Amino acid sequence: MDRSALADFLRRRRESLLPEDVGLPEGARRRAPGLRREEVASLAVISTDYYTRLEQQRGPQPSEQVLASLARALRLTGSERDYLFRMAGRNAPSPVAVAGHVAPALVRVLDRLSDTPALILSNLGETLLQNKMAEALFGDTSGYAGAARSEIYRWFTDPDARLRYPEDDRDRQSRAQVANLRAAYGAMGANSPAGVLVRKLQKESPEFAELWGRHEVAQRFADHKTLIHPELGPIEVDCQVLFTEDQSQALLVLTAPPHSDGYEKLQLLAVLGQERFAAEENSQGRPEPRAL
């Protein structure tokens, strides 16, 4: 672990960012350039004291989980992320783990979407990052591990995963999930994580196996759907998708026309989400760092 290089890199990256670069209000005039240490710590979901010790060359060796969180908070590119890991004495993430590194361009867009549900997904349906509105609508998906991180896997193996959709729309959603995975499989290959997921689902879900045999391939750029919220009931939304250049990640944004029933329910959802987040903060304190 190169403490000096790690500390200097963290400090310089922090000082190069403006609050608006990470979705924070500009606030009062700043005495020093860049973000404050407490702002980086908050974005990375670690304590300010822990982050400060890293910049002062006094901290313990960061875990891979903490480094991944710092890479997201500081909006690092892939090369910068790998450098951060190496200076911390860790191996650069493997190609499988790299899928969890969110494209900075998508994060910058997500940072500016606070009034409507938005989330960033991998091409395997893994939620890499979600705003508070999306968490209020879909629930917190950061606790899943292994194959269950994939929404596609949960759709075919966990009946509860379908409760957010009306019963008469579930067949269409099943076909769409398989078609999306087929597109990822074609791009990544049979020996990739996509291939592993396909083979696992073929063993565990006869429905998936039957749909997979149809060879339907698609990536959805837009959709109109109804989602069932446990407290607000049906919410009609329009979905728009923005892909990275390599199609490996996508930003999903859900909106509703002004003055529509769906729009009014999204406004209520924002209030519910803020109340729930405040209650969790008061009862649990600052959460521990976690990888998405």
N, C-alpha and C positions, 0 to 999 in steps of 0.2 A: 504494500500500500504506500503510495507516494503522497503523504499528507500535504506537503507544500503545494504540489501541482494540483491536487484535488481542491484544496482551499482556494487557490488562486483562480481556478477554472470556475468554481461555483460563484465566487465574488464577481468575476468579470461578466459572467452570463447574467447574474442578477442585476448588475448595474446597466446592462445593455437593454433591458426591458422596460417599457413604460406600462403604467397601470392598464391603459386601454388595450395593450397587447395581450393581456391575459383576462380581459373581461371585468376589470375592476374600475370603479369610479376614480377620476383623477384626484379629487379631494383637495385639501389645502396645499399650498405651495410647499415644495419639498426642499430640504436643505442639501440633500445629496442626490445624485442621479440614480435613476433606476428604481427598482422595487425595494421595499423595506424587507428586512430579514423575516419579520413576523408575517409578511404577506406571502413570501415563498413557503414558509413553514405551513401556513394555513392551506395553500394550494396543494401542497404535498401531503397534507394530513399527518404532520409530525409536529412535535413541540418546537417552539421558538428556541428554547435552550439547547435542544439537540442540534438544530440546524446551526445555531451560532457557534457551537463547539466545533462543528465540521469546518466552518470558515476560519476558525482560529487555530486549526491544526490540533485540537484537543479531543476530538470525538473518537468513539470506537469505530471499528471498521463497519461501514454500513452494510446491511443485508441487501440482497438482490431486490427484494420487495421495496425497500426504501429508495434504492437507486432508480428503480423504474418509476416510482412516484415523483422523485426529483426531476427525472428526465421529462415527465409530462408537465410538471409545474413550470419548468424553465423553457418549455417548448423547444427541446433539443431535436436536431435532425438525427438521422440514423447514425451518421459518422460521429456526431457529438455525443450521442448516447453511448456508443461503443467506447469512446475515449473516457467518458465518465466512469464506466464500469472498470476499465483497465487501471485508471489512476486510483481507484478504490481497492485494487487488488483482487478484482473479480473477473472471471471470464466474460467476454462480450456475449450477449444473449445468443442462443442458438437460433436457427431460422424458424423453429417452431415458436420459441418464446418471443421472437421479434414481432410476431403477429399481434402481440399485446401492446406494442408501442404504437400509440395513436399518431396518425399523420398530423404534423403541426398545422397544416393549412386547414384541415377540418376542425381542429380544436379552436383555431381563431374564429371560425364562423360560429361554432357552438357557444363560445364565450359571449357572443352578442345576442344569443337567443334565450332570453330569460322569461319571456311572456307566453311561450308556447312549448309543448313537449318536443324535445329533440334528443337524439341519441346517436352515438357512433357505433357501428357494427362491423365486425370482420365478415369476410365472405363465407364464413362458416356459421354465421348467426350468433356470434359471441358479442355481448354488450361490452364494449371497451370503455365507454364513458357515457354518462347520461346526466342531463340537467335535473334540477329539482322537480320541474313539471313532469318530466318523463318518469321520474321515480314515483311521483304521486299517482301517475296513471297506470304504470306497469308493475310497480313495486321495485324494491331494491334487488337488483340481480347480481350484485358483486359477491355474494356469498357462495355462489356455485363453484364447483371444482370438477376437474376431469371433463368427460364428455358432456356432463350436464351444463357446462358453461354455454353450450350451443343451444340456441332457441329451437333449432331444427331437431336436435336430439330430444329435448324435453317435450316437444310437440307430439312425438310419436311414442314416448315412453311414460309420460306423466299426464294422466287425465286432467289434472288441475291446470295444466298449461293452456288448455282450450277454453277455460271458463271466461276469458276476456272476449271471446268471439261468440256471436249468435250461432245457435245450432245449425241454422240453414246456410251458414257461410263457411262451415268448417271443412267441407269437402274441397271447396275452392282454395282455402288456405293450405290444406294438405298438399294439393297439386303444386301450388306456388312454392312451398317450402322445398319440395323435391326438385322442382325445376331450377330453383336458385342453387341448390347443392350440386346439381348436375353441371351447371355453368362453372362452379368453383372446381369441381372434379376435372372438367375438361382443361381448365387453365393450370391446375396444380399437378395433375397426374395421379396415377393409381397408387404410388408409393408415398404420397404426401399425407398430411393430416386429413385432407378431404377424403382420401381413399380409406384411411383408418376409420373415419366416421361412417362412411358408406357401409363398410363390411360389418361394423358393429350394429348398425341399424337393420341391416338385412337379416341378422341373426335374431334380433330382439323384437322386430315389428313386422308381422306379415303384411300389414297395410303399406308400410314403406316399401317392402320388397316388391309388392305388386305394382305400385306407382313407379318405382325405379325402372322396372322393366318396360315402361312406356317410352322411355328416352325423350321425355319432354325437357327442353332447355330454355331458360328465360332468366333475365334479370329485370326486375320491375323498377321503372323510373318514376312511375306515378300510380296512385291507387286511391280509391274511395272506399272507406270501410266504416263499419260500426263496431265500436269497442264497448264492452260492458264493464263499467266501473262498479265496485261493490257498494259504494255509497251513493253515487250519482246516477246509476243506471246506464242506459244506452247513450253513447256519445258518437255522433257522426262526424268524421274527420276526413280531410283530404291529406294524402301522404305524398311528399316529394322527396326524391333521393338524389344526393350529390355524391358521385364516386370519385375516389382518387384515380390518378392516371392509370395505375396498374390494376384497377378494379378490385383491389384486395380489401378495401375498407369503404364504408359508405356512411354518409350523414343522412339520417332519416328525420324529417321535420313534419310534424302534424299540425294542421291548422283547420279552421272552420270559417265560413263566410261571416262577415260582420252581421250582427243582429239575428243570426240563426240560433236555433236551440243548442246546437253543438258549440257555438261561440260562447253562449252564456254559461254552459256547463264547464268549459275550459277556464272561464273566469273564476267560477266556484272552485275548480280544481286547484288553481293557483293559491287561493286562500287556505284550502285544506292542507296543501303541501307545506306552506309556510308554518301553519299551526303545528303540524306533525313534526317538522324538523326542529322547531323551537322546543317542543316537548321532549324530544330525544336528547337535544343538547343539554337541557336542564336536568334530565334524569340520569344521563350517562356521562356527561362531560365530553371533552374532546375525544373522538374515536381514535383507535390505534391505526397506524398506517396499514393499507391493504392494497393488494394488486388487483387491477381490474381484469 
